[in-house]
Amino acid sequence: MACYGAHQFNTVPTIRASQYFNAVNDAKTLKGAIGYFDATDSVLIAVLTRRTFAERNAIKEAYARLYGKDLYKAITKTTSFKFENLMQELLTGVSYYDYLAIKLHEAMDGVGTDEDTLLETLITSNNEDIAQINPRFTAIEGKRLFDDVKDDVTGDLEDILLALVNGTRDSSLHVDRAKARQQAQALYHAGGSRLGTQESTFKNYLTHENYAQLAVVFSEYEQLAGESFEEALEDEFSRHMEDAVLAIVEVTKNVPRYFAKRLRSALGYGILNKDDTSLRRILISRAEIDLGTIAQEYLQLYGTSLKEAIEHKTTGDYEDGLVSLLGLQS
């Protein structure tokens, strides 16, 4: 199991580093598959969707040494549409943390802000992850992640995201049950037991306490309120604040299940409303961490496999590439 990611235990990746990996051999294989005007897509899939971030970067370097060409550009010239986008993303960044920094940059680049991507990335990153992402983001953007978030996001969501960027969460797994009861009572009095909600109390606990402590706080809260924490929060906050709070609750309880729900949302409920950007980002970023566990959670939640869901909503080489990230064949 990969060590990065928020409080992960016994999760199943779908891509692992191989003791038989040879960057030069893979670069030669890719060179043979890339023509002047097109490429043998099945070969690109077989190589790039089954390698780790580090291995893909080593392949890019080997390709440049052997042929004096940029692999990213070579593949871009010979692929198209969504399959091209998938191959480009697999060659984006030199590491997991570089990839996340690039995705955060893209979420705030240009007109509008992709707040869902910001929230997803930051709440599922622990303090060590944030410490790795911050300098990489600065190298890409030319300014600090904190400053970019502050410029692009407002209100309660800004407060939550900035606290996460600052790494204010306790990184231990220490639990104080007496303190948890007091915190649950404070949350209850700040929200569910009276008209209006003191959002500062929620924001403070949700961005400062460690996840083990939060899990006990939620349990104590549910005993006190007589309903789930999620149910108690309905209609208490603005949409973005509610999304942030519920996402933190979900991540506290079960990170892979959170991502299973994110994938369900990305796959959409109709032909036209699929979010391919989120679909690719989640599959690529989680493949070395817990994508196998996410697929298990997806099956439990929705009664259909993630593979079947992807096959239902995608076609051709793009479908084959996404399914291969699951460690399966379409």
N, C-alpha and C positions, 0 to 999 in steps of 0.2 A: 504493500500500500504506500502511496506517495505521502510525504509528510506535510505537504502544504494544504491549506484549506482549513476552515473553521472546525475545531474539535472533531476530527474524523477518527473513527475506530472501526477496525475490521471491515473496511469497505473493499469492494472488488473493482479494480480497473479493467479496462478492455484492451489497453496497450501497455506492454511492459518492455523495458530495455532487453535486447537480445544479446546473449554472449557470442552469437555468431554474426553479429552485425559487422558489415564491411562497407564503409562509405564509398570507397573507390569502386567496388563492384556495383553498388546501387547506382552510382553516378553513370557508370558505363551502361547499365541496363536502361536507365532513363534516356541517355543519349540515343540509344538504338531505337527507342520508342517515339522520339520526337523528330518529326519530319520537317520539311520546309513549310508546309501549309497546314498540316494536321498532326495528330499524335495518336498512338495506340492507347486509348483511354484505360483499357483494362490493366495495362502495365503500370500506368501512373497510379491507379488505385491500389494495385498490389503492393507497390513500394511505399507511397507516401501516406496512405491511411493506416499503415501498420508499423510506423516508426514513431518514436518519441520526439518531443521538441528538440532535444539535444541531438538525436540521430539525424533528423531532417536538416538541422543546421550544418552538421558535419557533411551531409550529402551536398548541400549548396556549396560549401567551401571546396569540396573535392571536385565538383563539376567545374567550378571557376578555374581551379588549378589545371585540370586536364584539358579543358577546351577553351579557356579564355572567355567564357560567356556566363551571363547571369541566368541561372536556372529559372528564377521567377519570370524573367522577361521571355525566355524561350517557351515556357509553358503558356504564358499569357498569349503569345502569338499563335499558338496551335490548338487552343481550346476555346470554348465559347459558352456564353450564357451562364446558368447557375453552376454547371460543372466547372467552368473557369473560375468562378468565385470561390468554390470549394478548394480547388487546387491552390489558388492564390493565398487563401487563409491558412492552409497547411504550411505554406512557406513564409508566413508572416511572423516576424520576431525571431530572436535567437534562443528564447527560452519561454517557459510558462509565464514568468513575470513580465517579460517584454511583451508578450501577447496581450496580457491583461492591461498593461499600460497603454498599448496601442488602442485597445477597445475603449478604454476610458477616454482617451484623446478623441476618438471618433464620435463618442457619445456627446461631446461638448463642442465639436468642431462645426463651423458653419452656422446656419440659421436653425434655431431651435435646439433643445436639449433632450436627449434620450434618458429621462430620469429612471426608467425601469432598469436600464443597463447599469447606470451608476449604482443604484440601490443593490441590484443583484450582485455586482462585483464586490462592493464594499462590505456588505453584511456577511458575505461568505468568506471573507478574508480575515485572518487573525492579525495580531499586531506584527508578527514576523513577516507575514505576507505584505502588509502595508509598507513596512520598512524596506522591502525589496522593490515594491512597485514605485514608491515615491521618487527615487533618483532616476529611474528609467523614464518616468513620465516627464520629469523636468528636462531630460535630454531630448525628448521628442518635441515637447511643447514650448520649451524655453521659459517656462514659469512653473511654479510649484503647483502640485495637484490641489492643495488647500486653496490657493488663490484662484485657480480656475473654477473650482466648485463654488466658491464664494461669489464669483462673478456671474455664474450661470444659473444658480439655484437660489430660491428665496424662501422665506417663511420657516415653518417648523421642519420641513424636509431638509433645508439648508443646515439647520442646527444639528440634526441627526447625522447627516453625511459628513459635516466638518468634524464632529466628535469622533467619528469612525476613522477619518483620514488622520486625525491627530494621534490615533492609537491609545485612546483613553480607557479602553476596556481592560479590566483585570484579566490577565492571561493565565491565572492559576485555575485549578479545579476545586479550590477550597469552598466548602458549603457550610454556612452558619444558619441552622434551621430557626433559631430564635430571631435572628435578624430577618430571615425570610418572612416570618409571620408579621413582623413589624412593617416590612416593606409592602407586603400584600395588603395590609390594612391601610397603609398610606395611599396605595394605588386605588383601593376601593373608595376611600373618602375623596380622592382626587377625581374620580370618574363615576363609577357605577352607582354610588350611593346618593348622588345629588345632581341637581340640574347643572349642566355645564361641566367642563373638564379642565383640570389644571394640567395642561400638557407638559409643563416643565418637569413635573414629577415623573411622568412616563418617560420623557426623553432622557432624564438623568439616569434612571435605573437601567433602561434598555441599552444605553450606550456605555455604561461604566461597569456594570456587574458582569462577572464571568458567566458563561453559558450554563454551567452546572448550578450556580446560585439562582440564575433566572428560572431554570426548570422547576426548582423548589418553590420559588416565589409564585409562579403560575399555578402550581398545584395548590398552594395555600390560598391563593386568590379564588380559585374555583370552589374550594370548600366553603369559603366565606360568602361568595356571591351566589352559590347554588347553580351556576351555569359555567360553561367553558369561558376561558379568557377571551377567545375570539368572539363568542356571542355577546359577551358583556361590552365589547368595544364597538359594536355596530352602531353607526350614526353618532358616535361620540366625537369624531374628528373630521377634519377636511379630508378630501379623497387621498391626496398624496401622503398626509400624515397617517391616515388609516392604513394605506398600502404599506408604508414603512413599518408601522408597528406590527401588523399582521405578518409581514415577511420575517421580521426578527423573531416573532413567536414561533413561526414555522421552522426557521433555521435552528432555533434553540432546541426544538423537539426532535427534528429529523432533517438533516441537510439533504440527503438523497431524495427524500419525499418532496422537499421544496423544489428541487430541480426537476423532478418528475412532473410536478404541476406546471412549472415554467415551460417544459417541453410540450405539454398538452396545450397550453396557451399558444405556443409558437406554431404548433401544427394546425391550430384553428379548427373550426367546426364546419367549414364550408370550403369550396374549391378556391375561392378568391381571397380568403383572409389569412393565409399562411404567412408567418413571419420568418422568412428564410434566414435573415441576418441573425436572429436570436437562435434559431435552430442550429445553424453551423457553429456559432460561438459556444453554445453549451456543449455540444457533442465534442468539439475539438478541445475545449478547455478542461473538460471533466474526464476525458478518456484515460488519462494516466492516473486519475485519482479514485473515482467512484462510479464511473458510467455503468459498470455491470450492476452495481447496487441500485442505481437510479432506474435501470431497466426492470429490475425486480419490483421496485416500488411502483413503477408505472403499471405493471401487470396487476398488482394487488389493488391499485386504485381504480383502474378502468376496465379490467377484465379482458384486455387485449394486449398483446405484446407490443413493445416499443418498435420492434422490427416491423410488425404488421402495420402499425400506425404510419410509419415512415413510408412503407411500400404503397399504402393507400393514397398518400398525399404527394408523392414524388414519382418521377419516371426516369428511365434510361440510365446513363452513366452517373448522373447526379444521385439517383436512388442507390445505385450500387456502391458509390463512394460513401454515402452516409451510413448505409447498412454495414459496410466494412469497418467503419469506426467502432461499431458495436462488437466487432470480432466475429461477424457472421457474414454469410453470403446471401445475396438476394436471389 
